[in-house]
Amino acid sequence: MKNDNLKEQYRINERIRVREVRLVGDNVEQGVFPTSQALRIAEDLGLDLVEISPNAAPPVCKVTDYQKFLYQQKKRQKEQKAKSVKVVVKEIRFGPQTDDHDYDFKLKHAKGFLEEGAKVKAYVFFKGRSILFKEQGEVLLLRFANDLEDYGKVEQLPVLEGKRMIIMLTPKKAPVPQPQKPSQSAAPVKKVIVTPKPKPVSEENNENE
């Protein structure tokens, strides 16, 4: 299906209906040619004429192997897709009566998520009549964001959506470390090793006597 979509993007050979084209490609004379002549050039080389820039004046066509051309385009799309950054969102759920132990446990997980570059969607779920404590849920989420200020920043303040009050946090970009300059005041300390001088032979003989 993806190859079919690529094929629909490009007109080739007899499907190119314009009067003249600008010819490009390997081992061909580049310039503006009547379309019929450009088709003959491609045919003589056993290649295809592919319209790669239809909106140019005149349209730009490339003499190439059409199947190889499609393969290269598909490969390029995959590389661009691989380079695109995928945003990961991790959810953390609280209750309106979350105790300190559970809070600290979830805070630790949120720090890890933000350090890995993921966004954190924290929410308080109100069940039944607990919706009456929505102000308490908002205070909890704001405390959560404050405790994570070294790891992430608030992208969306607490907002009530149905039975959930949600806050969205996005990771902070790590500062680029600056190279430290050597201190000019502190001079390098050189180690000096002192070795004893050997005694003269005459002195050694006197000591032995």
Backbone as CSV, one residue per row, in Angstrom:
resi,resn,N_x,N_y,N_z,CA_x,CA_y,CA_z,C_x,C_y,C_z
1,MET,0.828,-1.212,0.000,0.000,0.000,0.000,0.862,1.261,0.000
2,LYS,1.965,1.229,0.805,2.838,2.403,0.848,3.527,2.618,-0.489
3,ASN,3.924,1.527,-1.154,4.549,1.659,-2.469,3.571,2.244,-3.469
4,ASP,2.293,1.836,-3.369,1.276,2.385,-4.260,1.125,3.881,-4.047
5,ASN,1.187,4.327,-2.788,1.094,5.754,-2.508,2.271,6.509,-3.110
6,LEU,3.455,5.906,-3.047,4.626,6.542,-3.649,4.479,6.632,-5.160
7,LYS,3.961,5.565,-5.768,3.793,5.555,-7.220,2.841,6.654,-7.672
8,GLU,1.831,6.927,-6.851,0.866,7.961,-7.219,1.467,9.358,-7.135
9,GLN,2.577,9.502,-6.411,3.191,10.822,-6.257,3.983,11.244,-7.489
10,TYR,4.411,10.287,-8.291,5.315,10.599,-9.400,4.733,10.109,-10.726
11,ARG,4.802,10.999,-11.712,4.440,10.587,-13.078,5.711,10.132,-13.783
12,ILE,5.585,9.095,-14.585,6.756,8.568,-15.286,6.438,8.364,-16.765
13,ASN,7.494,8.439,-17.562,7.449,8.101,-18.988,6.267,8.754,-19.697
14,GLU,5.386,7.950,-20.339,4.305,8.500,-21.159,3.243,9.240,-20.344
15,ARG,3.269,9.083,-19.023,2.301,9.810,-18.185,2.687,11.278,-18.020
16,ILE,3.904,11.639,-18.435,4.347,13.036,-18.366,3.820,13.751,-19.607
17,ARG,2.886,14.677,-19.423,2.147,15.264,-20.544,2.617,16.656,-20.943
18,VAL,3.607,17.208,-20.254,4.035,18.578,-20.572,4.863,18.592,-21.855
19,ARG,5.031,19.784,-22.415,5.732,19.912,-23.699,7.234,19.740,-23.550
20,GLU,7.824,20.316,-22.486,9.264,20.216,-22.292,9.574,20.043,-20.814
21,VAL,10.764,19.514,-20.549,11.169,19.245,-19.164,12.629,19.626,-18.980
22,ARG,13.000,19.845,-17.719,14.411,20.050,-17.384,14.971,18.702,-16.962
23,LEU,15.970,18.246,-17.675,16.482,16.897,-17.489,17.653,16.880,-16.508
24,VAL,17.604,15.945,-15.557,18.716,15.722,-14.633,18.942,14.216,-14.526
25,GLY,20.087,13.846,-13.986,20.387,12.426,-13.821,21.842,12.146,-14.114
26,ASP,22.251,10.931,-13.805,23.636,10.524,-14.050,23.830,10.146,-15.518
27,ASN,24.977,10.525,-16.050,25.363,10.145,-17.422,24.404,10.674,-18.488
28,VAL,23.771,11.815,-18.218,22.910,12.446,-19.231,23.274,13.921,-19.320
29,GLU,23.032,14.492,-20.470,23.236,15.929,-20.644,22.089,16.658,-19.967
30,GLN,22.420,17.506,-19.015,21.383,18.192,-18.260,21.002,19.487,-18.951
31,GLY,19.715,19.785,-18.896,19.206,20.984,-19.548,17.741,20.812,-19.889
32,VAL,17.200,21.766,-20.636,15.786,21.734,-21.024,15.657,21.040,-22.375
33,PHE,14.787,20.035,-22.430,14.569,19.256,-23.647,13.070,19.095,-23.892
34,PRO,12.680,18.934,-25.159,11.305,18.507,-25.427,11.065,17.165,-24.735
35,THR,9.875,16.975,-24.216,9.576,15.749,-23.471,9.805,14.505,-24.319
36,SER,9.465,14.587,-25.604,9.656,13.427,-26.479,11.131,13.045,-26.574
37,GLN,12.015,14.054,-26.638,13.450,13.780,-26.711,13.966,13.218,-25.387
38,ALA,13.464,13.766,-24.272,13.871,13.262,-22.957,13.460,11.803,-22.785
39,LEU,12.293,11.447,-23.306,11.838,10.052,-23.240,12.760,9.137,-24.037
40,ARG,13.212,9.605,-25.212,14.114,8.802,-26.040,15.459,8.602,-25.348
41,ILE,15.944,9.673,-24.684,17.221,9.569,-23.962,17.126,8.504,-22.871
42,ALA,16.028,8.540,-22.106,15.843,7.555,-21.037,15.710,6.147,-21.607
43,GLU,14.975,6.035,-22.711,14.753,4.719,-23.325,16.060,4.140,-23.865
44,ASP,16.893,4.995,-24.469,18.171,4.521,-25.005,19.091,3.992,-23.903
45,LEU,18.937,4.531,-22.697,19.761,4.090,-21.567,19.118,2.932,-20.806
46,GLY,17.939,2.517,-21.251,17.231,1.439,-20.554,16.699,1.869,-19.199
47,LEU,16.409,3.171,-19.073,15.940,3.719,-17.800,14.577,4.379,-17.975
48,ASP,14.103,4.993,-16.903,12.800,5.659,-16.921,12.976,7.159,-16.774
49,LEU,11.966,7.879,-17.224,11.909,9.325,-17.034,10.907,9.586,-15.913
50,VAL,11.394,10.116,-14.788,10.563,10.305,-13.595,10.436,11.796,-13.310
51,GLU,9.219,12.272,-13.203,8.964,13.681,-12.898,9.107,13.882,-11.386
52,ILE,10.168,14.565,-10.969,10.445,14.711,-9.538,10.051,16.077,-8.990
53,SER,9.855,17.045,-9.856,9.452,18.378,-9.409,8.446,18.949,-10.401
54,PRO,7.160,18.560,-10.264,6.154,18.949,-11.256,5.813,20.433,-11.251
55,ASN,6.063,21.130,-10.138,5.668,22.536,-10.036,6.738,23.499,-10.543
56,ALA,7.894,22.967,-10.910,8.937,23.837,-11.465,8.567,24.237,-12.889
57,ALA,9.238,25.260,-13.403,8.961,25.724,-14.763,10.264,25.718,-15.564
58,PRO,10.465,24.766,-16.485,9.587,23.611,-16.721,9.772,22.536,-15.650
59,PRO,8.872,21.534,-15.584,9.001,20.468,-14.592,10.347,19.757,-14.704
60,VAL,10.869,19.333,-13.552,12.160,18.641,-13.519,11.918,17.138,-13.577
61,CYS,12.619,16.484,-14.488,12.512,15.032,-14.638,13.893,14.405,-14.503
62,LYS,13.917,13.233,-13.901,15.176,12.532,-13.677,15.208,11.235,-14.468
63,VAL,16.337,10.996,-15.125,16.535,9.726,-15.824,17.111,8.738,-14.815
64,THR,16.334,7.722,-14.481,16.747,6.792,-13.440,15.975,5.492,-13.562
65,ASP,16.398,4.498,-12.792,15.644,3.248,-12.685,14.492,3.489,-11.717
66,TYR,13.272,3.371,-12.200,12.106,3.753,-11.403,11.979,2.911,-10.136
67,GLN,12.227,1.615,-10.218,12.105,0.756,-9.041,13.150,1.121,-7.986
68,LYS,14.369,1.407,-8.430,15.402,1.828,-7.485,15.051,3.184,-6.885
69,PHE,14.473,4.046,-7.702,14.058,5.363,-7.231,13.019,5.231,-6.122
70,LEU,12.016,4.359,-6.319,10.989,4.144,-5.295,11.595,3.565,-4.022
71,TYR,12.541,2.647,-4.189,13.192,2.032,-3.028,13.946,3.086,-2.213
72,GLN,14.655,3.976,-2.905,15.407,5.018,-2.211,14.474,5.991,-1.489
73,GLN,13.340,6.304,-2.128,12.373,7.195,-1.492,11.785,6.559,-0.239
74,LYS,11.465,5.276,-0.329,10.907,4.559,0.819,11.924,4.485,1.953
75,LYS,13.185,4.235,1.606,14.249,4.166,2.605,14.427,5.516,3.287
76,ARG,14.349,6.585,2.510,14.494,7.927,3.068,13.356,8.252,4.028
77,GLN,12.136,7.827,3.685,10.995,8.052,4.568,11.173,7.323,5.897
78,LYS,11.692,6.089,5.833,11.924,5.324,7.061,12.961,6.006,7.946
79,GLU,14.018,6.539,7.326,15.064,7.209,8.095,14.520,8.466,8.760
80,GLN,13.693,9.217,8.039,13.107,10.421,8.614,12.163,10.077,9.755
81,LYS,11.429,8.980,9.594,10.503,8.548,10.642,11.260,8.109,11.881
82,ALA,12.395,7.436,11.668,13.204,6.967,12.800,13.808,8.139,13.566
83,LYS,14.125,9.228,12.852,14.729,10.389,13.494,13.708,11.226,14.253
84,SER,12.450,11.106,13.869,11.426,11.905,14.530,11.280,11.454,15.980
85,VAL,11.148,12.415,16.882,11.073,12.121,18.310,9.655,11.707,18.675
86,LYS,9.553,10.546,19.304,8.257,10.072,19.774,8.041,10.555,21.208
87,VAL,6.897,11.202,21.438,6.582,11.702,22.769,5.904,10.590,23.559
88,VAL,6.522,10.220,24.670,5.975,9.183,25.545,5.316,9.865,26.737
89,VAL,4.088,9.464,27.045,3.353,10.016,28.182,3.103,8.900,29.188
90,LYS,3.580,9.097,30.408,3.366,8.145,31.494,2.288,8.697,32.428
91,GLU,1.356,7.837,32.821,0.264,8.257,33.695,0.511,7.797,35.128
92,ILE,0.191,8.672,36.064,0.283,8.356,37.492,-1.044,8.729,38.134
93,ARG,-1.629,7.769,38.812,-2.964,7.965,39.390,-2.892,8.106,40.911
94,PHE,-3.618,9.084,41.409,-3.763,9.293,42.845,-5.231,9.161,43.231
95,GLY,-5.444,8.891,44.501,-6.769,9.034,45.089,-6.792,10.307,45.910
96,PRO,-7.966,10.846,46.211,-8.015,12.099,46.978,-7.442,11.954,48.387
97,GLN,-7.350,10.716,48.901,-6.831,10.479,50.249,-5.495,9.728,50.199
98,THR,-4.646,10.051,49.262,-3.357,9.371,49.111,-2.474,9.608,50.336
99,ASP,-1.935,8.504,50.908,-1.067,8.655,52.084,0.363,8.987,51.646
100,ASP,1.199,9.333,52.623,2.561,9.787,52.322,3.402,8.690,51.674
101,HIS,3.232,7.444,52.129,4.030,6.343,51.572,3.726,6.156,50.085
102,ASP,2.449,6.145,49.738,2.048,5.984,48.334,2.489,7.194,47.514
103,TYR,2.399,8.374,48.117,2.802,9.602,47.422,4.295,9.559,47.086
104,ASP,5.118,9.192,48.068,6.569,9.141,47.843,6.932,8.096,46.793
105,PHE,6.220,6.972,46.803,6.468,5.907,45.829,6.204,6.404,44.406
106,LYS,5.092,7.113,44.236,4.732,7.613,42.905,5.602,8.799,42.502
107,LEU,6.036,9.569,43.481,6.943,10.680,43.195,8.268,10.157,42.642
108,LYS,8.764,9.066,43.222,10.010,8.460,42.759,9.882,7.986,41.317
109,HIS,8.756,7.357,40.993,8.532,6.893,39.624,8.458,8.073,38.652
110,ALA,7.788,9.144,39.061,7.656,10.317,38.196,9.018,10.931,37.894
111,LYS,9.898,10.965,38.884,11.251,11.494,38.659,11.974,10.671,37.597
112,GLY,11.832,9.349,37.702,12.471,8.478,36.718,11.923,8.687,35.322
113,PHE,10.602,8.843,35.211,9.984,9.065,33.895,10.494,10.351,33.267
114,LEU,10.545,11.419,34.057,10.978,12.715,33.532,12.455,12.691,33.145
115,GLU,13.268,11.984,33.924,14.693,11.873,33.591,14.898,11.112,32.283
116,GLU,13.984,10.185,31.978,14.073,9.424,30.725,13.542,10.210,29.529
117,GLY,12.961,11.400,29.793,12.458,12.229,28.700,10.981,12.076,28.426
118,ALA,10.266,11.334,29.276,8.827,11.146,29.075,8.042,12.247,29.781
119,LYS,6.861,12.546,29.245,5.948,13.448,29.937,5.215,12.662,31.023
120,VAL,4.740,13.368,32.027,3.998,12.733,33.113,2.610,13.359,33.194
121,LYS,1.609,12.500,33.082,0.215,12.913,33.227,-0.272,12.367,34.566
122,ALA,-0.311,13.228,35.566,-0.752,12.817,36.895,-2.198,13.263,37.094
123,TYR,-2.965,12.401,37.713,-4.370,12.758,37.926,-4.890,12.159,39.228
124,VAL,-5.874,12.848,39.793,-6.598,12.365,40.965,-7.953,11.872,40.488
125,PHE,-8.262,10.612,40.810,-9.540,10.026,40.390,-10.524,10.118,41.550
126,PHE,-11.645,10.751,41.271,-12.683,10.916,42.289,-13.775,9.877,42.063
127,LYS,-13.971,9.033,43.072,-14.961,7.972,42.974,-16.143,8.301,43.869
128,GLY,-17.336,8.291,43.285,-18.549,8.553,44.059,-18.562,9.954,44.643
129,ARG,-18.805,10.018,45.958,-18.936,11.313,46.625,-17.590,11.976,46.897
130,SER,-16.494,11.297,46.558,-15.178,11.905,46.796,-14.946,13.125,45.911
131,ILE,-15.825,13.327,44.908,-15.708,14.507,44.055,-15.858,15.788,44.870
132,LEU,-16.446,15.646,46.083,-16.596,16.805,46.961,-15.237,17.317,47.436
133,PHE,-14.206,16.483,47.321,-12.870,16.859,47.786,-11.968,17.272,46.615
134,LYS,-12.562,17.869,45.580,-11.763,18.226,44.400,-10.694,19.272,44.726
135,GLU,-10.989,20.179,45.701,-9.968,21.157,46.087,-8.764,20.454,46.696
136,GLN,-9.028,19.389,47.457,-7.943,18.616,48.054,-7.105,17.937,46.967
137,GLY,-7.770,17.489,45.904,-7.053,16.889,44.786,-6.172,17.896,44.068
138,GLU,-6.662,19.120,43.931,-5.871,20.165,43.269,-4.624,20.494,44.081
139,VAL,-4.785,20.568,45.413,-3.642,20.835,46.283,-2.601,19.726,46.154
140,LEU,-3.068,18.477,46.070,-2.162,17.337,45.932,-1.353,17.425,44.641
141,LEU,-2.008,17.767,43.536,-1.322,17.837,42.246,-0.326,18.993,42.203
142,LEU,-0.680,20.111,42.812,0.242,21.247,42.840,1.465,20.935,43.708
143,ARG,1.242,20.203,44.797,2.368,19.756,45.628,3.263,18.805,44.829
144,PHE,2.648,17.940,44.062,3.368,16.980,43.232,4.252,17.713,42.221
145,ALA,3.688,18.724,41.564,4.444,19.511,40.582,5.587,20.263,41.248
146,ASN,5.342,20.784,42.451,6.383,21.529,43.167,7.544,20.620,43.559
147,ASP,7.226,19.389,43.969,8.279,18.442,44.350,9.078,17.951,43.140
148,LEU,8.560,18.168,41.948,9.236,17.721,40.727,9.837,18.877,39.928
149,GLU,9.926,20.066,40.544,10.347,21.243,39.785,11.779,21.128,39.260
150,ASP,12.616,20.289,39.888,13.981,20.097,39.393,14.029,19.130,38.214
151,TYR,12.944,18.426,37.965,12.915,17.408,36.914,11.994,17.776,35.747
152,GLY,10.947,18.534,36.032,10.001,18.874,34.969,9.294,20.184,35.259
153,LYS,8.623,20.681,34.238,7.857,21.917,34.392,6.402,21.659,34.019
154,VAL,5.529,22.492,34.548,4.092,22.312,34.343,3.724,22.728,32.926
155,GLU,3.156,21.795,32.189,2.658,22.087,30.845,1.179,22.441,30.886
156,GLN,0.468,21.851,31.831,-0.966,22.130,31.991,-1.298,22.107,33.472
157,LEU,-1.853,23.191,33.975,-2.256,23.278,35.372,-3.422,22.332,35.638
158,PRO,-3.687,22.007,36.921,-4.774,21.075,37.233,-6.106,21.518,36.632
159,VAL,-6.744,20.595,35.932,-8.041,20.861,35.321,-8.919,19.634,35.532
160,LEU,-10.188,19.856,35.833,-11.126,18.767,36.103,-11.766,18.310,34.800
161,GLU,-11.578,17.033,34.484,-12.189,16.428,33.303,-13.004,15.223,33.759
162,GLY,-14.307,15.408,33.854,-15.162,14.328,34.343,-14.866,14.038,35.803
163,LYS,-14.435,12.813,36.090,-14.116,12.409,37.460,-12.619,12.460,37.740
164,ARG,-11.874,13.065,36.840,-10.422,13.138,37.011,-9.946,14.584,36.987
165,MET,-9.059,14.906,37.921,-8.372,16.197,37.877,-6.947,15.922,37.411
166,ILE,-6.549,16.580,36.333,-5.320,16.220,35.627,-4.331,17.377,35.632
167,ILE,-3.053,17.024,35.793,-1.962,17.972,35.590,-0.955,17.312,34.651
168,MET,-0.360,18.095,33.765,0.603,17.562,32.796,1.968,18.195,33.037
169,LEU,2.986,17.338,33.146,4.355,17.800,33.352,5.224,17.358,32.187
170,THR,6.115,18.232,31.772,7.031,17.919,30.676,8.460,18.001,31.188
171,PRO,9.360,17.130,30.724,10.726,17.118,31.272,11.496,18.388,30.954
172,LYS,12.351,18.763,31.890,13.244,19.891,31.658,14.435,19.415,30.850
173,LYS,14.914,20.276,29.981,16.112,19.943,29.217,17.329,20.096,30.114
174,ALA,18.180,19.082,30.085,19.384,19.125,30.910,20.313,20.217,30.403
175,PRO,20.878,21.044,31.290,21.812,22.087,30.849,23.066,21.486,30.250
176,VAL,23.576,22.138,29.235,24.799,21.669,28.579,25.988,21.982,29.470
177,PRO,26.741,20.956,29.886,27.882,21.223,30.776,28.949,22.059,30.088
178,GLN,29.432,23.082,30.800,30.468,23.956,30.255,31.841,23.443,30.683
179,PRO,32.804,23.424,29.767,34.150,22.963,30.149,34.775,23.897,31.175
180,GLN,35.382,23.334,32.199,35.997,24.132,33.247,37.365,24.637,32.796
181,LYS,37.597,25.929,33.058,38.884,26.519,32.718,39.869,26.276,33.859
182,PRO,41.110,25.964,33.540,42.095,25.751,34.615,42.339,27.025,35.398
183,SER,42.452,26.897,36.702,42.670,28.057,37.566,44.082,28.600,37.369
184,GLN,44.176,29.922,37.213,45.479,30.551,36.996,46.225,30.790,38.307
185,SER,45.471,30.886,39.418,46.110,31.198,40.693,46.871,30.012,41.257
186,ALA,46.350,28.815,41.009,46.997,27.627,41.571,48.056,27.121,40.612
187,ALA,49.311,27.215,41.015,50.412,26.743,40.181,50.575,25.251,40.380
188,PRO,50.935,24.531,39.355,51.118,23.082,39.504,52.277,22.768,40.442
189,VAL,52.068,21.776,41.292,53.080,21.380,42.273,53.937,20.280,41.672
190,LYS,55.242,20.499,41.660,56.162,19.509,41.123,56.732,18.678,42.267
191,LYS,56.745,17.384,42.090,57.331,16.492,43.083,58.843,16.394,42.851
192,VAL,59.608,16.567,43.928,61.069,16.471,43.844,61.506,15.252,44.635
193,ILE,62.158,14.340,44.008,62.635,13.124,44.664,64.128,13.270,44.920
194,VAL,64.510,13.180,46.187,65.917,13.339,46.582,66.512,11.959,46.797
195,THR,67.582,11.671,46.113,68.274,10.383,46.269,69.618,10.617,46.945
196,PRO,69.981,9.802,47.936,71.273,10.010,48.638,72.456,9.744,47.720
197,LYS,73.503,10.580,47.890,74.705,10.410,47.077,75.518,9.230,47.610
198,PRO,76.109,8.433,46.747,76.936,7.306,47.220,78.209,7.812,47.906
199,LYS,78.624,7.125,48.986,79.831,7.529,49.713,81.078,7.153,48.913
200,PRO,82.157,7.919,49.067,83.419,7.530,48.415,83.916,6.207,48.956
201,VAL,84.688,5.525,48.155,85.183,4.195,48.531,86.074,4.268,49.758
202,SER,86.907,5.322,49.882,87.834,5.460,51.008,87.098,5.571,52.321
203,GLU,85.983,6.292,52.348,85.193,6.459,53.566,84.604,5.142,54.004
204,GLU,84.162,4.321,53.055,83.579,3.040,53.404,84.633,2.146,54.040
205,ASN,85.899,2.177,53.526,86.960,1.351,54.081,87.294,1.762,55.505
206,ASN,87.312,3.085,55.789,87.598,3.572,57.128,86.559,3.106,58.123
207,GLU,85.303,3.107,57.709,84.235,2.681,58.607,84.369,1.216,58.930
208,ASN,84.808,0.415,57.947,84.934,-1.025,58.179,86.078,-1.318,59.157
209,GLU,87.145,-0.464,59.131,88.259,-0.666,60.047,87.849,-0.325,61.470
